[in-house]
């Protein structure tokens, strides 16, 4: 039986330095194709969802999840890379 699965790479904006636009640009230059947007980034953009969506689209990324005060809302399963990892200690 052949099992075919698409693997997606997702990273949180919390894991990248800079303002929201700088974070998206850095992420778009990597192998990630989904981004988890942290609440701090949403607040930085004055809760303007159209601006957020357009900024993400302009970097050819897709939104994998929104994280509002530790509550994660996800449309797809998203493997999140966080730092520091328990494995790092």
PyMOL commands that set and color helices and strands:
alter all, ss='L'
color gray80, all
select helices_A, chain A and resi 13-15+20-28+39-44+49-58+86-88
alter helices_A, ss='H'
color red, helices_A
select strands_A, chain A and resi 10-12+34-38+62-68+71-74
alter strands_A, ss='S'
color yellow, strands_A
deselect
rebuild
show_as cartoon
